Amino acid sequence: MAEVSLQIGEHINGSLQYGDTIYYCPTSEVSGDNVQLDQSEIREFGTLINFVGESIRVYVPGNVNSPEFGDYIFFSKPSEANTSSVKGYYAEVEMKNNSTDHATLFSFGIGTEVSSK
């Protein structure tokens, strides 16, 4: 178990945040700047600790090989993070139609979940 620092060398995606899972995959050049990835070669690298500038620090569990120069590095969000549903006991919705023409609301839906008990 170790912390590893990787120099990305490009602008880091703005949605990257602590706790994201970092993956890597070797690339093969097809032509010019175009590269090809083999899905069977995708490897989980570790969990993001932090990032500064063009460098990321990753917590790497166990014996995991590090990405090599030129490998494609990407990330995924934990399923518990960044949910898009409303949480709480109260929600208010106001809908307005600013059109002067007749309009019919075909459907309105809402997803709810219990946030505490």
C-alpha positions as YAML, in Angstrom:
chain: A
units: angstrom
residues:
- id: 1
  name: MET
  ca: [0.00, 0.00, 0.00]
- id: 2
  name: ALA
  ca: [1.52, 3.26, -1.12]
- id: 3
  name: GLU
  ca: [0.89, 6.78, -2.27]
- id: 4
  name: VAL
  ca: [2.01, 7.47, -5.82]
- id: 5
  name: SER
  ca: [2.33, 10.82, -7.55]
- id: 6
  name: LEU
  ca: [1.67, 11.01, -11.31]
- id: 7
  name: GLN
  ca: [2.57, 13.91, -13.59]
- id: 8
  name: ILE
  ca: [-0.34, 14.22, -16.00]
- id: 9
  name: GLY
  ca: [1.25, 16.93, -18.15]
- id: 10
  name: GLU
  ca: [-2.12, 18.28, -19.34]
- id: 11
  name: HIS
  ca: [-4.97, 20.18, -17.76]
- id: 12
  name: ILE
  ca: [-6.76, 18.01, -15.20]
- id: 13
  name: ASN
  ca: [-10.49, 17.43, -15.70]
- id: 14
  name: GLY
  ca: [-12.46, 19.88, -13.52]
- id: 15
  name: SER
  ca: [-14.79, 17.19, -12.15]
- id: 16
  name: LEU
  ca: [-11.94, 15.14, -10.65]
- id: 17
  name: GLN
  ca: [-12.17, 15.07, -6.84]
- id: 18
  name: TYR
  ca: [-11.02, 13.25, -3.71]
- id: 19
  name: GLY
  ca: [-12.20, 9.63, -3.60]
- id: 20
  name: ASP
  ca: [-12.49, 9.10, -7.37]
- id: 21
  name: THR
  ca: [-11.15, 5.79, -8.68]
- id: 22
  name: ILE
  ca: [-8.21, 6.15, -11.07]
- id: 23
  name: TYR
  ca: [-7.78, 3.75, -14.00]
- id: 24
  name: TYR
  ca: [-5.23, 3.43, -16.77]
- id: 25
  name: CYS
  ca: [-4.96, 1.65, -20.10]
- id: 26
  name: PRO
  ca: [-2.06, 1.23, -22.52]
- id: 27
  name: THR
  ca: [-2.59, 2.93, -25.87]
- id: 28
  name: SER
  ca: [-1.54, 2.09, -29.38]
- id: 29
  name: GLU
  ca: [-1.11, 4.83, -31.99]
- id: 30
  name: VAL
  ca: [-3.44, 4.58, -34.96]
- id: 31
  name: SER
  ca: [-2.43, 7.74, -36.80]
- id: 32
  name: GLY
  ca: [-1.22, 11.17, -35.76]
- id: 33
  name: ASP
  ca: [-2.80, 12.10, -32.43]
- id: 34
  name: ASN
  ca: [-5.37, 9.29, -32.64]
- id: 35
  name: VAL
  ca: [-4.88, 6.39, -30.26]
- id: 36
  name: GLN
  ca: [-6.67, 3.12, -29.70]
- id: 37
  name: LEU
  ca: [-7.55, 1.52, -26.35]
- id: 38
  name: ASP
  ca: [-8.06, -2.18, -25.71]
- id: 39
  name: GLN
  ca: [-10.84, -2.56, -23.11]
- id: 40
  name: SER
  ca: [-9.37, -5.83, -21.89]
- id: 41
  name: GLU
  ca: [-6.25, -3.91, -20.82]
- id: 42
  name: ILE
  ca: [-8.03, -1.42, -18.50]
- id: 43
  name: ARG
  ca: [-6.52, -1.58, -15.00]
- id: 44
  name: GLU
  ca: [-7.70, -0.02, -11.75]
- id: 45
  name: PHE
  ca: [-4.82, 1.95, -10.27]
- id: 46
  name: GLY
  ca: [-6.13, 3.37, -6.98]
- id: 47
  name: THR
  ca: [-8.08, 6.13, -5.23]
- id: 48
  name: LEU
  ca: [-7.37, 9.83, -5.69]
- id: 49
  name: ILE
  ca: [-5.98, 11.54, -2.60]
- id: 50
  name: ASN
  ca: [-5.47, 15.01, -4.09]
- id: 51
  name: PHE
  ca: [-4.18, 16.91, -7.09]
- id: 52
  name: VAL
  ca: [-2.16, 20.06, -7.55]
- id: 53
  name: GLY
  ca: [-1.44, 21.68, -10.90]
- id: 54
  name: GLU
  ca: [-0.72, 18.89, -13.37]
- id: 55
  name: SER
  ca: [0.06, 16.24, -10.75]
- id: 56
  name: ILE
  ca: [-2.25, 13.77, -8.99]
- id: 57
  name: ARG
  ca: [-1.59, 11.74, -5.82]
- id: 58
  name: VAL
  ca: [-3.17, 8.31, -5.72]
- id: 59
  name: TYR
  ca: [-3.52, 5.78, -2.90]
- id: 60
  name: VAL
  ca: [-2.51, 2.46, -4.46]
- id: 61
  name: PRO
  ca: [-3.52, -0.69, -2.56]
- id: 62
  name: GLY
  ca: [-1.35, -3.80, -2.69]
- id: 63
  name: ASN
  ca: [0.81, -4.80, -5.63]
- id: 64
  name: VAL
  ca: [-0.50, -2.77, -8.55]
- id: 65
  name: ASN
  ca: [1.64, -1.92, -11.56]
- id: 66
  name: SER
  ca: [2.00, 1.80, -12.26]
- id: 67
  name: PRO
  ca: [0.93, 3.29, -15.58]
- id: 68
  name: GLU
  ca: [3.70, 3.85, -18.11]
- id: 69
  name: PHE
  ca: [4.42, 6.98, -20.11]
- id: 70
  name: GLY
  ca: [1.73, 7.38, -22.79]
- id: 71
  name: ASP
  ca: [-0.93, 5.30, -21.03]
- id: 72
  name: TYR
  ca: [-4.45, 6.74, -21.03]
- id: 73
  name: ILE
  ca: [-5.44, 7.74, -17.46]
- id: 74
  name: PHE
  ca: [-9.09, 8.26, -16.54]
- id: 75
  name: PHE
  ca: [-11.38, 8.15, -13.51]
- id: 76
  name: SER
  ca: [-14.84, 7.20, -12.26]
- id: 77
  name: LYS
  ca: [-16.97, 8.54, -9.44]
- id: 78
  name: PRO
  ca: [-18.07, 6.43, -6.47]
- id: 79
  name: SER
  ca: [-21.73, 5.43, -6.87]
- id: 80
  name: GLU
  ca: [-22.53, 7.01, -3.48]
- id: 81
  name: ALA
  ca: [-21.18, 10.42, -4.51]
- id: 82
  name: ASN
  ca: [-22.77, 13.12, -6.60]
- id: 83
  name: THR
  ca: [-26.29, 11.74, -6.56]
- id: 84
  name: SER
  ca: [-28.83, 13.87, -8.34]
- id: 85
  name: SER
  ca: [-31.93, 13.27, -6.28]
- id: 86
  name: VAL
  ca: [-33.52, 15.71, -3.83]
- id: 87
  name: LYS
  ca: [-32.93, 14.83, -0.19]
- id: 88
  name: GLY
  ca: [-34.95, 16.07, 2.74]
- id: 89
  name: TYR
  ca: [-38.50, 16.28, 3.97]
- id: 90
  name: TYR
  ca: [-39.80, 19.12, 1.83]
- id: 91
  name: ALA
  ca: [-39.55, 20.20, -1.77]
- id: 92
  name: GLU
  ca: [-41.45, 22.89, -3.63]
- id: 93
  name: VAL
  ca: [-41.78, 23.13, -7.40]
- id: 94
  name: GLU
  ca: [-43.17, 26.04, -9.38]
- id: 95
  name: MET
  ca: [-43.74, 25.69, -13.12]
- id: 96
  name: LYS
  ca: [-44.68, 28.58, -15.38]
- id: 97
  name: ASN
  ca: [-45.68, 28.75, -19.00]
- id: 98
  name: ASN
  ca: [-44.82, 32.15, -20.46]
- id: 99
  name: SER
  ca: [-46.36, 31.31, -23.81]
- id: 100
  name: THR
  ca: [-49.52, 33.12, -24.92]
- id: 101
  name: ASP
  ca: [-50.56, 30.03, -26.89]
- id: 102
  name: HIS
  ca: [-52.50, 27.10, -25.46]
- id: 103
  name: ALA
  ca: [-50.16, 24.52, -23.89]
- id: 104
  name: THR
  ca: [-50.79, 21.15, -22.30]
- id: 105
  name: LEU
  ca: [-48.51, 19.53, -19.76]
- id: 106
  name: PHE
  ca: [-48.20, 15.95, -20.90]
- id: 107
  name: SER
  ca: [-46.30, 14.54, -17.95]
- id: 108
  name: PHE
  ca: [-44.55, 15.51, -14.76]
- id: 109
  name: GLY
  ca: [-42.45, 13.09, -12.72]
- id: 110
  name: ILE
  ca: [-40.31, 13.21, -9.63]
- id: 111
  name: GLY
  ca: [-37.94, 10.74, -8.03]
- id: 112
  name: THR
  ca: [-37.92, 10.51, -4.25]
- id: 113
  name: GLU
  ca: [-36.02, 8.56, -1.66]
- id: 114
  name: VAL
  ca: [-36.00, 8.36, 2.09]
- id: 115
  name: SER
  ca: [-33.02, 10.35, 3.35]
- id: 116
  name: SER
  ca: [-33.32, 9.42, 7.00]
- id: 117
  name: LYS
  ca: [-35.51, 7.43, 9.38]
...
